[in-house]
């Protein structure tokens, strides 16, 4: 098993190099950040995206903050925690962001002979653990695809969205590595076109062929019988299995149910928010209308506006399998304890 050639984040020891995913596939450019404020802006502006990658980037942002403030004054803690709050406000839906920041705060709360080394070790471990988890999920999920003729994926869930290898795309990578002959379809994923710009590009970098479709072609693809599974990632999963993911996921799950296509969610356990009984209280991020509006309507007093939620919530009843590094739960809505078996 090998990693994808694409890397969203590169830690140098004193800076975080972030692949500007807004420029792909035409331009491959890394921006270098040396403070937490810059990392927060990279997350907010979608230079880095994908729940696991957001969490990893935030952890490195805390390291940069400690490096910057540790020797400045006796009040360096205040400066670092102000930076942590800035990082926390960068994206509201992805629980990995808050999970990673909590990990970093726990290290800061302890007494260390060298706090810089301690927070750095924690961030590097978060990054390495995510890669290892992705590879486990890939192997687990691939077992569900044996005999499958085709799959569809949504948004980007590969190395660009994680610490490496990917979640849903990691399952596809593992299946291909096991010589499973899959036809892979990727939805374009409007409005940011992560499928069209990122997923098919990332697969091509690894020599894996794929077919891009318009989002609105998904139902007709399913009716054609070309796919057996839809495979997606997640930004937050409630304790009962309700899943927040990129806008359009709920639509795909509903369509899959109608056409007898199975639906797989692949995410590390850090994505599970055990404090939420169900998905009703998951905060859904809405972004600027201008991301949707033609320029002619993005003017004062325009009669045309736009509603731009970037996530939706898929009920557990529409999900055939949730795959994590701790194992698989089939048909999570049928389990009295939801997905608690994954809580190890």
N, C-alpha and C positions, 0 to 999 in steps of 0.2 A: 504494500500500500504506500502511495506517495502523496505528498501534498500537492495542491494546486500551485502552479507557477505564479499566480497572482498573490500579492500581499497588500492588505489594506493598511497595515501599521508596521513601522519599523522603529524599534527602540534603539537609540544610539548610546545611551548612558547619560546624556545630558540634553537630549532633545527627542521629540517624537515626530517622526516623518510620516505624514498622512497622505495617502494616495487620493488626489482630488477626483472623486468618482463622478463629479458633475461633468468632467471633461472627457470621460471615456465614451466610446471607444476610439475617438479620433486622436486624443492627446493623452499620453501617460505622463503625469506630472505629480511629483511629491512636494508638499509644502512642509516646511520644518517649523515646529513650535517649541518654544523654550519656556512658556509659562502656562498656567492653568486657564487664564482668560482666553488665550489663543486656542487651546484645545476645546474649550466650551463653545467658542464660535465655530470651530470646525465641525462639531457635532450639530449645532443649531442650523448651520448653513447647508447641511447634507454633504459636506466633503467626506465625512465618515458616516455610515449608516448601517443598520442591522443591529439588532439588540445586543448580541454578544460583543460585537466590535465596539459599540458605544460604551459598554461597561469597561472593556479593556482600555480604551482611550481615556476614559475618566480616571481610571486607576493611575495611569501614567501621568495624567494631569495633576493628581495629588502629589506624586513624586516631584514633579517640576516645581510645584508650589513650595514644598518642603526645602528643596534645593535653593530656591530663591530667598525664602524668608528665615530659615533656621538660625542663621548667625546675625540677623539684623538687629534683633532686640529681644528683651525678655518676654515680649508680648507676641512672639512669632506664631503661637498657637492661634491667636485671633485672626491673623492674616490668612493662615492656612484654612481655617474653618470658613472664613468669608469666601475663599476660592472654592471650597467644597460646595457651598451654597450656590455659587454661580454655575458650577458644573451640574448640580442637581436640577437647575431650572432650564437646562439646555433642551431636553426633550422629555415630556411628561409620561408617555405611555410605556416605554421599554423598561421593564422592572429590573433588568440586568444593570442598568445605570445605578439604581439605588442600592442594589445588592453589592455591587463592587465598591461603592462609596462607603457603605457600612463596614465592609471588610477593612478598608483603609482607615476608617475612624477607630476601629477596634485596635489597630496597631498603634495609632497615635495616642490612644488612651493608656498604653502600657509604657513602662520605663525601659528605655533602651540605651545602651552605651553609645550607639551611633544610630540615631533615628533615620538618617538618610538611607543607610544601608538596609534598615528594617523595612521601610516603606517600599524601597526598590525591590527587595526580595518578594514582598507581598504582591506587587503589581506584576512582576515577571512570572510568579507562580500562577496568578489568575490567568495570564495569557497562555502559559504552558498547559494548564489544566483544561482550558477551553479546547485547545487543539486535541488533547487526548480524549476528551469527551466526544468531540466530533467524530473521531475515528471509531470509537465504540458505537456511537449512534449509527454511523454508516454501515457497520457490520450487522447490527441488530435489524435495521430497516431493510437491508438487502435481502434478509431471509424471507421477508413478506412479499418480495417481488419475484420469487422463483416462478417461472412459467408465465410471467407477465409479458404482453406484447408491446405495450406502450404506456407512457406516463406523461402527465402534464405537471408543470410547476409554475409558480406564480411569484412575482417579484424576484429578488436575488437573495439566495440563501447559501452562498458558497463561501470561499475564502475571503471575498470582499466584505462579507457581512459578519465575519467571525474571526477567531484567532488563527484560522487556517482550516482547510479541507471543506468545511461547511456542514450545515444541518441537513435540510432537505436535499440540497445539491450533493452533500456528502453521501447520502444514501444512494443517489444515482451514480456517483463516482465509484462507490464500493460495488454496486451491481455490475457496472461496466468492467471493473477490474476482475470480477469473478466470471467474466465472459458471458454474462447474461446479455442477450441480444434485444435491447430495448430501443424502441422508437421514442425519442424525447421531444416533447413539445413545450415551448415556453411562451406564456402569455406576455404581451408587450408591457403591461402594468402601467397604465396611465395614472396620474399625469406626469410622473418623473421618468417613465419608461425604463425602469430598472431591469425588466426582462429583456427588452430590445437592446439596451445599451450595455448591460452588465452581464446578465446570465449567459446569453449566447456567446458573448465575447470571452467570458471566462472558460466556458466549455471548449471553445475553439482553441484557446491557449494550451489546453491539455489534449488536443487532438480528438475531442469527442464531438460528433456531429449532432446537430439539433435542428428543429424546425420552429421558426417563429410564427405565431399567429396573432391576429388582432384579438383584443380582449373579448369583443363581441362575437367572435367565432367559436367560443368555448363550448356552447351548448350544441352546436352543429357537429363539432369534433366528437363530443361524447356520443351523440346519436349515431355517428358513423361507425362506432365500435372500435375505433383506433386505439383507445386507451382503456386501461383497467384501473388505474390509480391516479388521483391528484395528490401531489406531495408538496406540502408547504412548511414554512417555519412558523415562528411565533414570537411576539414581542412581550406578551404576558399571558399566563395561563392561570385561571382560577382553580381552586381546590377541587371543583367538580368536573374540571376538564374544559369548561368554556374557554375559548381561545381568542385573544386579540391578535390580529395580524394585519398585513397591508390591506387597504381598502380593495374590495373585490373578492376577498377570500370567502366571505359569507355567501356571496352570489355563487361562487364556484361550488361550495359545499351543498348548497340547495340544488343546483343543477346536477351535481354528482348523485345525490339521493334520487332524483327523478329518473336518471338514466342507468341506475344500478352500477355506478362507478364508485369504487372505494376511495376513502379520503383519509390521508395520513398527515399528522402533525408531528414534526421533528424539532425538538428543542432541548437544550440542557436543563437540568433541574433548577438551575439558577433563574430560569425564566418563570418558574411556578411561584405565584404569589399565594402562599398558604394562608394569608390573612383574609383573603377574599373567598367567601363561600361559593360565589358564582360570578359570572361576568357582568352583572348589572351595574356594578360600581367601578368598572374599569374606566379610567379617564381617557377619553379619545381626543387626540391632538387634532386640531384644525389649523391649517396653515393659510397663508395669505391668499386672497382671491386672485391676485395677479398671476399666481402660478397656473391658473386655469384660463383666465380671461385673455382674449385677443387685445392687443395694445389699444385698439380704438375704443374699447369699453372701459379701460383702466384709467378713467378720468373723473374729475369731480362732478357730482350730480348725474352720473350715468344712470340710465334706466335699466341697465343690465348689471347684475351682481353675480357672485359665485359662492357656492358652498363647497368647501374643500376639506372634508375630513380625510385623514390619511390612514386611518385604521378602521376596522369594524370588528365585531365580535361574533364568532361562530359558535352556536350552542353545541355542547358535548354530544347531543343526540344525533348530530350530523357527522360526527367523527368516528371513523372505523378503527383507528389506532393512534395512540400517542406514544412516540418513541423518544426515550431519553437515554443517557449513558447508564442509568440504573436499570434499564429494561423496557419492556413494552406493556402497555395496557390496551387490550382490545375492547372496543365498544365501551368507552369509559362511562357513558350514561347508564349502563346496566349494572354498574358496581355500586353497592350501597355506600362504600367509603370513597367513591370517586376515584382519585388517582393516588390515594394515600400510600399505596404499596411502593410508590416510587420515592417516598420520603425516607432516605437512608442517611 
